[in-house]
Amino acid sequence: MINPRSWMSDLPAHISQKALNLISIPGSHDSFTYSITQHNPPSPDNSICRLDICLPRSFLSRILYPWSVTQSLSLVDQLEAGIRYFDFRICARQKCLNKCKNGESGFYLVHGLYANLLSAELQSILGFLRANPREVLIVDCNHCYCFETDEQKDCFESTVLKILDYIMFPYQKNIPTLEELWSASKQVIFISCHRKSPEKIHPKFWPSSSIKSFWPETVGPRAMISFLNNHIKSRRYVVVNQQFLRFYNLNQNVLQLVI
């Protein structure tokens, strides 16, 4: 029986020697949203947050909450269940730069509402990976909000590196195999869109061009499965051995949210 906690460690050699983008890796969408509550303030990633000028924030939070929360398990519980791809959306809060200089982090995970601090979630991830040295995680920061200056972007990189530096696999043109990561004692591929110019990004971060996204745009399971199968079979959009593929889940049904 497969142990979801250590499934990568237990893979046979003919799979662990394949590039990671040739292995089906289970992931979660808006992975961090378990920590969002109805009391959390609206975040800048949602245009509705501008209504807090004329409406109480508590009222807006209650409206946004059903759309904002897509996960019930913590990141560690997801890792224990076998998830090895995390979807992150990061926001730099006001005065985050001063906090960064003081040794704190002003970067939050967001999805309509503010979730936990990025640094707190990275610490929880590190704890799991230390206990499971042959498990590998892809962290994909595919939305970065309020990153206005190079200094903020440097601060973001410092926040991540302070926690994960020694287990981050540096960017390279070709996608590595599990065995390459194991040999290098690395466990994290950290993809981020915080810099538009790949040449300016820290070498431990993978540019957003390293991954290609597909969204089925449907609430129907059969339509989604058909969409995924067609793209997986063709692979016509993928740069061979140089890009990851990311497939999203079903769209939420408005009626289900209201109920």
Legacy VTK file of the C-alpha trace (Angstrom):
# vtk DataFile Version 3.0
C-alpha trace
ASCII
DATASET POLYDATA
POINTS 259 float
0.000 0.000 0.000
1.266 3.487 -0.898
2.016 5.767 2.032
0.911 9.288 0.955
3.352 10.834 3.422
6.359 9.350 1.624
5.112 8.380 -1.826
7.959 10.117 -3.665
10.564 8.338 -1.569
9.009 4.995 -2.494
8.883 5.493 -6.272
10.720 2.895 -8.399
13.890 3.930 -10.228
12.280 4.069 -13.680
10.029 6.877 -12.405
12.458 8.704 -10.117
14.809 8.994 -13.111
12.181 10.863 -15.160
12.002 14.652 -15.323
9.505 15.973 -12.780
7.247 17.363 -15.497
6.728 13.807 -16.765
5.354 12.665 -13.396
1.753 13.305 -12.319
2.132 15.317 -9.116
-0.969 15.971 -6.982
-1.484 19.607 -6.049
-4.015 21.928 -4.452
-5.561 25.186 -5.656
-5.282 28.255 -3.386
-3.493 25.858 -1.054
-3.276 28.207 1.946
-6.931 29.285 2.197
-7.761 26.974 5.114
-6.509 29.775 7.403
-8.998 32.380 6.150
-11.869 33.272 8.468
-14.866 35.579 8.122
-13.042 38.018 10.398
-10.057 38.479 8.072
-9.967 41.779 6.144
-10.441 41.936 2.342
-7.175 41.813 0.387
-6.039 43.874 -2.652
-6.292 40.944 -5.073
-10.070 41.441 -5.171
-11.483 44.661 -6.585
-14.437 44.422 -4.214
-12.078 45.410 -1.387
-12.373 49.008 -2.645
-15.948 49.011 -1.380
-14.652 49.209 2.190
-14.831 52.982 1.725
-18.635 52.798 1.842
-19.328 49.386 3.416
-18.132 47.823 6.702
-15.165 45.473 6.240
-16.893 42.837 8.357
-19.802 42.820 5.888
-17.469 42.485 2.893
-15.557 39.669 4.581
-18.750 37.657 5.082
-19.609 38.096 1.394
-16.135 37.083 0.181
-15.582 34.193 2.583
-17.400 31.410 0.600
-15.423 32.290 -2.552
-12.114 32.755 -0.746
-11.800 29.430 1.076
-11.072 26.468 -1.184
-9.138 24.235 1.241
-10.023 22.839 4.661
-6.682 21.167 5.435
-3.547 22.939 6.652
-0.460 22.820 4.444
1.112 20.164 6.666
-2.041 18.035 6.535
-2.031 18.382 2.748
1.606 17.278 2.636
0.751 14.316 4.861
-2.027 13.432 2.397
0.429 13.412 -0.532
0.052 16.907 -2.020
3.342 18.028 -3.591
2.362 21.206 -5.446
1.221 24.372 -3.665
-0.510 27.299 -5.357
0.416 30.573 -3.588
-0.792 34.164 -4.005
1.339 36.719 -2.172
0.613 40.281 -1.106
3.070 42.809 0.302
1.195 44.691 2.999
1.884 48.350 3.725
5.096 49.009 5.638
6.236 45.440 4.864
9.684 46.742 3.989
10.198 48.159 7.474
9.029 44.876 8.973
11.460 42.993 6.771
14.333 45.177 7.960
13.319 44.451 11.539
13.581 40.719 10.952
9.850 40.171 10.483
7.813 39.430 7.383
5.164 41.693 5.897
4.145 39.237 3.180
0.757 37.564 3.414
-1.010 34.866 1.460
-4.246 36.196 -0.030
-7.340 35.058 -1.886
-10.044 37.675 -1.608
-9.266 37.878 2.112
-5.955 37.875 3.986
-4.701 34.455 5.078
-1.616 33.577 7.158
1.817 35.157 7.004
3.961 33.642 4.267
6.849 33.083 6.694
4.642 31.084 9.090
3.497 28.758 6.319
7.041 28.294 5.011
8.147 27.271 8.502
5.429 24.617 8.629
6.503 23.323 5.209
10.125 23.168 6.358
9.157 21.057 9.364
7.542 18.418 7.166
10.396 18.352 4.656
13.027 17.981 7.377
11.175 14.908 8.621
10.861 13.542 5.069
14.173 14.292 3.296
13.290 12.506 0.027
9.967 14.268 -0.543
10.002 17.153 -3.041
7.627 20.120 -3.173
6.845 22.600 -5.951
5.778 26.008 -4.604
4.211 28.202 -7.273
3.751 31.895 -6.413
1.726 32.731 -9.500
0.155 35.971 -8.240
2.128 38.729 -6.491
0.230 41.835 -5.378
1.547 45.258 -4.313
5.149 44.415 -5.245
5.955 47.963 -6.315
9.709 48.387 -5.793
12.875 46.355 -6.273
13.479 46.725 -2.559
10.179 44.970 -1.809
11.078 42.204 -4.247
14.481 41.803 -2.591
12.719 41.657 0.758
10.408 38.909 -0.501
13.361 36.852 -1.717
15.111 37.334 1.629
11.997 36.183 3.503
11.850 32.947 1.508
15.610 32.319 1.518
15.871 32.843 5.257
13.696 29.760 5.744
14.145 27.503 2.707
17.481 28.522 1.165
19.444 25.331 1.802
16.771 23.015 0.355
15.826 25.119 -2.703
16.933 23.650 -6.028
18.402 26.502 -8.128
16.933 27.342 -11.507
18.232 25.498 -14.529
16.982 25.298 -18.098
15.985 21.638 -17.940
13.518 20.165 -15.447
15.388 17.936 -12.953
14.568 14.378 -11.974
13.788 13.269 -8.444
17.169 11.553 -8.312
18.907 14.818 -9.211
17.176 16.559 -6.322
17.980 13.705 -3.955
21.656 13.738 -4.977
21.824 17.486 -4.339
19.902 17.171 -1.029
17.319 19.647 -2.334
13.563 19.442 -1.811
11.902 22.621 -3.082
11.403 24.094 -6.531
10.187 27.631 -5.865
8.510 29.273 -8.868
7.620 32.950 -8.596
6.287 35.822 -10.700
7.556 38.613 -8.419
10.012 39.839 -11.066
9.005 40.363 -14.698
12.608 40.059 -15.910
13.915 36.502 -15.324
17.517 37.726 -15.431
16.911 39.835 -12.298
15.525 37.004 -10.210
17.651 35.331 -7.520
19.138 32.052 -8.889
17.300 29.974 -6.269
13.928 31.095 -7.697
12.428 29.649 -10.873
10.806 32.224 -13.216
7.082 32.038 -13.959
7.921 30.972 -17.532
8.927 27.597 -16.047
5.288 26.580 -15.747
2.321 26.715 -18.105
-1.249 26.875 -16.793
-4.475 25.501 -18.183
-7.933 26.279 -16.809
-10.850 24.065 -17.939
-13.406 26.861 -17.261
-16.182 24.416 -16.360
-18.271 23.233 -13.412
-18.746 19.787 -15.004
-16.421 16.915 -13.961
-16.733 15.098 -17.311
-15.877 18.212 -19.308
-12.861 18.829 -17.070
-11.557 15.264 -17.452
-11.946 15.467 -21.231
-10.090 18.798 -21.276
-7.213 17.417 -19.199
-6.900 14.237 -21.251
-6.737 16.166 -24.514
-3.944 18.427 -23.281
-1.967 15.638 -21.639
-2.091 13.539 -24.820
-1.048 16.345 -27.135
1.500 18.189 -24.951
1.692 20.547 -27.913
1.992 23.629 -25.710
4.933 22.381 -23.686
8.604 23.107 -24.219
9.996 19.586 -23.851
11.750 19.076 -20.505
11.727 22.829 -19.819
8.220 23.533 -18.508
5.917 22.212 -15.834
2.217 21.816 -16.600
-0.392 23.076 -14.143
-4.017 21.981 -14.455
-6.662 23.633 -12.328
-9.827 22.260 -10.797
-13.522 22.803 -11.417
-14.972 26.285 -11.232
-17.171 26.951 -8.226
-20.909 26.845 -8.769
-22.583 30.061 -7.586
-25.703 28.171 -6.474
-23.592 25.861 -4.301
-21.929 28.867 -2.676
-25.246 30.535 -1.927
-26.654 27.338 -0.443
LINES 1 260
259 0 1 2 3 4 5 6 7 8 9 10 11 12 13 14 15 16 17 18 19 20 21 22 23 24 25 26 27 28 29 30 31 32 33 34 35 36 37 38 39 40 41 42 43 44 45 46 47 48 49 50 51 52 53 54 55 56 57 58 59 60 61 62 63 64 65 66 67 68 69 70 71 72 73 74 75 76 77 78 79 80 81 82 83 84 85 86 87 88 89 90 91 92 93 94 95 96 97 98 99 100 101 102 103 104 105 106 107 108 109 110 111 112 113 114 115 116 117 118 119 120 121 122 123 124 125 126 127 128 129 130 131 132 133 134 135 136 137 138 139 140 141 142 143 144 145 146 147 148 149 150 151 152 153 154 155 156 157 158 159 160 161 162 163 164 165 166 167 168 169 170 171 172 173 174 175 176 177 178 179 180 181 182 183 184 185 186 187 188 189 190 191 192 193 194 195 196 197 198 199 200 201 202 203 204 205 206 207 208 209 210 211 212 213 214 215 216 217 218 219 220 221 222 223 224 225 226 227 228 229 230 231 232 233 234 235 236 237 238 239 240 241 242 243 244 245 246 247 248 249 250 251 252 253 254 255 256 257 258
